Amino acid sequence: MKLEYKFESETPQQLKYFLKNQRLSKGLLAKVKFKGGLILVNGTERTVRWTLELGDIVEVVIPAEAEHETLLRYDAPLDIVFEDDFYLLVNKPSGVASIQSQYHPNGTMANRVKNYIMEQDYEDKVVHVVTRLDRDTTGLMLFAKNGFAHALMDIELKERRITKKYFALVSASENLDEHAFIEGAIGRDLSSILKRQVVEEGGKNALTEYKLISEREGVALIDIILHTGRTHQIRVHFSHIGAPLLGDEMYGGRMDLGITRQALHCHNLKFKHPVTGEDMNFEVDLPEDMKEVLG
């Protein structure tokens, strides 16, 4: 991959400080130096100690990433919402884990993206998962197409500059407001390896914002923004206030309305593209099983 920049300051600056301002990490520059990359100024190879002048063109050639053979390929269609040189955004179906694990050695979204990358014969062949979803949650899932793009997006995640919105179908409850916040620390439920619960002490702070979109026949459609990212946060918080997600048997959700997975869908992803600076805003429709419940 090649990155290109123009030095536009009238004050000379050492190349290493300029590249730091472009958010190229020391680790990435070490990779460029020792693993076959290049740093060029006006077409001539230079070290990071070179001093830039107004109008200089800087090119950084980052070595290609070879595949991780431990991640298997899995041939299945991808519902691609957006793709450029840096990112791949897909609409994940239900019943598919995000990443390979002991319990899901193949068939995950990472395996499917690996297959797509290999089929397209992209130069960089490592799968970089930026955002994950639970196995039964549907919707937008973001991948980076190289380590540089992944590192930049990780900064955006840590600074909470990425907004994810979820639609959920929950049991209607008098505890649901038109617009409200649910705040409650989340910790492990000692009765289960997987289950979480709201706890008085020892948990991690969690904050969920929601708006009530519609309500009919005991079912409410909720639009949710997570202000923290705890395990099972949405499922735990709505169960805690007496409005569990439909199909979420673990947390007391109704199983008699035709949906047998937690009725949760990541419908919106919004961020500023960390390479181009462009405002990105993506929306995907509700999946069919959730639509059928709504009628």
C-alpha positions as CSV (number, residue, x, y, z in Angstrom):
1,M,0.0,0.0,0.0
2,K,1.2,3.5,-0.8
3,L,0.3,6.7,1.1
4,E,1.0,10.1,-0.4
5,Y,1.1,13.5,1.4
6,K,2.1,17.0,0.5
7,F,4.0,19.1,2.9
8,E,2.3,22.5,3.0
9,S,4.0,24.4,5.8
10,E,6.4,27.2,5.1
11,T,8.3,26.2,8.2
12,P,10.7,23.3,7.5
13,Q,10.0,20.1,9.6
14,Q,11.9,16.9,10.1
15,L,10.2,14.0,8.3
16,K,9.6,11.9,11.4
17,Y,7.6,14.6,13.1
18,F,5.5,15.1,9.9
19,L,4.8,11.4,9.7
20,K,3.8,11.3,13.4
21,N,1.3,14.1,12.7
22,Q,-0.2,11.9,10.0
23,R,-0.7,9.2,12.7
24,L,1.9,6.8,11.4
25,S,3.0,4.9,14.4
26,K,6.6,4.0,15.3
27,G,5.7,0.3,14.8
28,L,4.5,1.0,11.3
29,L,7.6,3.0,10.4
30,A,9.7,0.2,11.8
31,K,7.8,-2.2,9.5
32,V,8.5,0.1,6.6
33,K,12.2,0.3,7.5
34,F,12.9,-3.4,8.2
35,K,10.4,-5.3,6.1
36,G,10.8,-4.0,2.6
37,G,8.9,-0.6,2.6
38,L,10.1,2.8,1.4
39,I,9.9,6.4,2.4
40,L,10.3,8.7,-0.6
41,V,10.5,12.5,-0.8
42,N,10.0,13.9,-4.3
43,G,10.7,10.4,-5.6
44,T,14.0,9.9,-3.7
45,E,14.4,7.5,-0.8
46,R,15.0,9.3,2.5
47,T,15.3,8.5,6.2
48,V,13.0,10.0,8.8
49,R,15.7,12.5,9.7
50,W,15.2,14.3,6.4
51,T,14.0,17.9,6.6
52,L,10.9,18.7,4.5
53,E,10.4,22.0,2.7
54,L,7.2,23.6,1.4
55,G,5.7,21.6,-1.5
56,D,7.6,18.4,-0.9
57,I,5.7,15.2,-1.9
58,V,6.1,12.4,0.7
59,E,5.3,8.8,-0.3
60,V,5.2,5.9,2.2
61,V,5.2,2.4,0.8
62,I,4.0,0.0,3.4
63,P,4.9,-3.7,2.9
64,A,2.1,-6.1,2.0
65,E,0.6,-8.2,4.8
66,A,0.8,-12.0,4.1
67,E,-2.2,-14.1,5.1
68,H,-2.5,-15.8,8.5
69,E,-2.8,-19.4,7.5
70,T,-4.4,-20.3,10.8
71,L,-7.5,-18.3,9.7
72,L,-9.4,-20.6,7.3
73,R,-11.3,-19.5,4.2
74,Y,-15.1,-20.0,4.1
75,D,-16.9,-19.5,0.9
76,A,-20.2,-17.7,1.6
77,P,-21.8,-14.6,0.2
78,L,-21.0,-11.2,1.7
79,D,-23.6,-8.4,1.8
80,I,-21.2,-5.6,1.2
81,V,-22.5,-2.1,2.2
82,F,-19.3,-0.1,1.5
83,E,-15.7,-0.7,0.4
84,D,-12.7,1.4,-0.4
85,D,-9.0,0.9,-0.2
86,F,-9.0,1.0,3.6
87,Y,-12.3,-0.4,4.9
88,L,-14.9,-3.0,4.2
89,L,-18.4,-2.7,5.7
90,V,-20.7,-5.7,5.6
91,N,-24.3,-6.5,6.8
92,K,-23.9,-9.5,9.0
93,P,-26.6,-12.2,9.1
94,S,-27.8,-13.9,12.3
95,G,-26.3,-17.1,13.5
96,V,-22.8,-16.3,12.4
97,A,-20.0,-15.5,14.9
98,S,-17.8,-12.6,14.3
99,I,-14.4,-14.3,14.8
100,Q,-12.9,-17.7,14.7
101,S,-12.7,-19.5,18.1
102,Q,-12.6,-22.9,19.7
103,Y,-16.4,-23.1,19.4
104,H,-16.5,-21.5,15.9
105,P,-13.4,-22.8,14.0
106,N,-14.8,-21.8,10.6
107,G,-17.8,-20.1,9.0
108,T,-17.4,-16.9,10.9
109,M,-17.5,-13.4,9.4
110,A,-13.7,-13.3,9.6
111,N,-13.5,-16.6,7.6
112,R,-15.9,-15.2,5.0
113,V,-13.9,-12.0,4.7
114,K,-10.7,-14.0,4.4
115,N,-12.2,-15.8,1.5
116,Y,-13.3,-12.6,-0.2
117,I,-9.9,-11.0,0.3
118,M,-8.2,-14.1,-1.3
119,E,-10.7,-14.2,-4.2
120,Q,-10.1,-10.5,-4.9
121,D,-6.3,-11.2,-4.7
122,Y,-5.8,-8.0,-2.6
123,E,-2.2,-7.2,-1.8
124,D,-2.9,-7.1,2.0
125,K,-4.3,-10.5,3.0
126,V,-4.8,-10.1,6.8
127,V,-8.3,-9.8,8.1
128,H,-8.7,-6.9,10.6
129,V,-11.9,-6.9,12.6
130,V,-12.7,-3.4,13.8
131,T,-16.2,-3.9,15.2
132,R,-17.8,-7.2,16.4
133,L,-21.3,-8.4,16.9
134,D,-22.7,-11.2,18.9
135,R,-23.4,-14.4,16.9
136,D,-27.2,-13.8,16.7
137,T,-27.0,-10.0,16.3
138,T,-27.4,-8.8,12.8
139,G,-26.3,-5.6,11.0
140,L,-23.3,-3.5,10.2
141,M,-19.8,-4.9,10.9
142,L,-16.6,-3.0,10.0
143,F,-13.3,-4.5,8.8
144,A,-10.0,-2.7,8.0
145,K,-8.2,-3.8,4.9
146,N,-4.7,-3.3,6.3
147,G,-2.9,-2.7,9.6
148,F,-2.5,1.1,9.1
149,A,-6.3,1.6,8.6
150,H,-7.0,-0.7,11.5
151,A,-4.7,1.3,13.8
152,L,-6.4,4.6,12.8
153,M,-9.9,3.2,13.4
154,D,-8.8,1.8,16.8
155,I,-8.0,5.4,17.8
156,E,-11.5,6.5,16.7
157,L,-13.0,3.7,18.8
158,K,-11.0,4.5,21.9
159,E,-11.9,8.2,21.6
160,R,-15.6,7.2,21.1
161,R,-15.8,9.0,17.8
162,I,-17.7,6.1,16.1
163,T,-21.4,6.0,16.7
164,K,-23.3,2.7,16.4
165,K,-27.1,2.5,16.6
166,Y,-29.1,-0.6,17.2
167,F,-32.8,-1.5,16.7
168,A,-34.2,-3.9,19.3
169,L,-37.5,-5.5,19.7
170,V,-38.4,-5.8,23.4
171,S,-41.4,-6.7,25.5
172,A,-43.4,-3.5,26.1
173,S,-43.1,-2.3,29.7
174,E,-44.3,0.6,31.8
175,N,-40.7,1.2,32.6
176,L,-40.0,2.3,29.0
177,D,-39.9,6.0,28.4
178,E,-39.9,8.0,25.1
179,H,-36.3,8.8,25.5
180,A,-34.1,7.7,28.4
181,F,-30.8,6.4,29.7
182,I,-30.2,3.1,31.4
183,E,-27.2,3.2,33.8
184,G,-26.0,0.2,35.7
185,A,-22.7,-1.5,36.2
186,I,-22.4,-4.9,34.6
187,G,-20.6,-7.9,36.0
188,R,-20.7,-11.7,35.7
189,D,-23.6,-13.7,36.8
190,L,-22.0,-16.5,38.8
191,S,-24.7,-19.0,37.8
192,S,-23.3,-19.0,34.2
193,I,-20.0,-18.7,32.3
194,L,-21.6,-16.5,29.7
195,K,-24.4,-14.6,31.4
196,R,-24.0,-11.0,32.8
197,Q,-26.1,-9.0,35.1
198,V,-26.4,-5.5,36.7
199,V,-24.4,-5.5,39.9
200,E,-24.1,-3.2,42.9
201,E,-20.3,-3.7,43.3
202,G,-17.4,-4.9,41.2
203,G,-19.0,-4.4,37.8
204,K,-17.9,-2.1,34.9
205,N,-19.8,1.1,34.4
206,A,-22.3,0.9,31.6
207,L,-24.6,3.5,30.0
208,T,-27.3,2.8,27.3
209,E,-29.4,5.5,25.6
210,Y,-32.6,4.7,23.9
211,K,-35.6,6.1,22.1
212,L,-39.0,4.4,21.8
213,I,-39.9,4.2,18.1
214,S,-43.2,2.3,18.2
215,E,-45.3,0.0,20.4
216,R,-48.1,-2.4,19.5
217,E,-49.5,-5.7,20.9
218,G,-47.0,-5.9,23.7
219,V,-43.9,-5.4,21.5
220,A,-41.8,-2.2,21.4
221,L,-39.3,-1.1,18.8
222,I,-36.3,0.7,20.4
223,D,-33.5,2.7,18.8
224,I,-30.4,2.4,21.0
225,I,-27.0,4.1,21.3
226,L,-24.3,2.5,23.4
227,H,-22.1,5.0,25.4
228,T,-20.0,2.1,26.7
229,G,-19.3,-1.3,25.2
230,R,-19.8,-4.0,27.8
231,T,-20.5,-7.6,27.1
232,H,-24.2,-8.2,26.4
233,Q,-24.8,-4.6,27.5
234,I,-28.1,-4.0,25.6
235,R,-29.5,-7.4,26.5
236,V,-28.6,-7.0,30.2
237,H,-29.9,-3.4,30.6
238,F,-33.3,-4.0,29.0
239,S,-33.8,-7.2,30.9
240,H,-32.9,-5.3,34.1
241,I,-35.7,-2.8,33.5
242,G,-38.3,-5.5,32.7
243,A,-38.2,-5.2,28.9
244,P,-36.0,-8.1,27.7
245,L,-35.3,-8.5,24.0
246,L,-37.6,-10.9,22.1
247,G,-36.0,-14.2,21.4
248,D,-33.3,-13.7,24.1
249,E,-33.9,-16.8,26.2
250,M,-30.8,-16.2,28.3
251,Y,-32.2,-12.9,29.6
252,G,-35.9,-13.8,29.9
253,G,-37.1,-12.7,26.4
254,R,-40.3,-14.0,24.9
255,M,-39.9,-17.0,22.6
256,D,-43.4,-17.2,21.3
257,L,-43.4,-14.5,18.6
258,G,-41.6,-16.3,15.8
259,I,-38.1,-15.1,16.6
260,T,-35.7,-17.3,18.5
261,R,-32.6,-15.2,18.5
262,Q,-32.1,-11.9,20.4
263,A,-34.0,-9.3,18.3
264,L,-31.0,-7.0,17.9
265,H,-29.8,-5.3,14.8
266,C,-27.0,-2.8,14.3
267,H,-28.7,-0.5,11.7
268,N,-26.4,2.6,11.7
269,L,-22.7,3.3,11.7
270,K,-21.4,6.8,11.7
271,F,-17.7,8.0,11.7
272,K,-15.3,10.4,10.1
273,H,-13.0,8.4,7.7
274,P,-9.6,8.6,9.4
275,V,-7.7,8.6,6.1
276,T,-9.8,10.8,3.8
277,G,-11.5,12.9,6.5
278,E,-14.9,12.3,4.9
279,D,-18.0,12.0,7.0
280,M,-19.4,8.5,6.7
281,N,-22.9,7.5,7.6
282,F,-24.4,4.1,6.8
283,E,-27.8,2.6,7.3
284,V,-29.2,-0.9,6.7
285,D,-32.8,-2.0,6.9
286,L,-34.3,-4.3,9.5
287,P,-33.8,-8.1,8.8
288,E,-36.9,-10.0,7.7
289,D,-37.4,-11.9,11.0
290,M,-37.7,-8.6,12.9
291,K,-40.0,-7.1,10.2
292,E,-42.3,-10.1,10.5
293,V,-42.7,-9.7,14.2
294,L,-43.7,-6.0,13.6
295,G,-46.2,-7.1,11.0
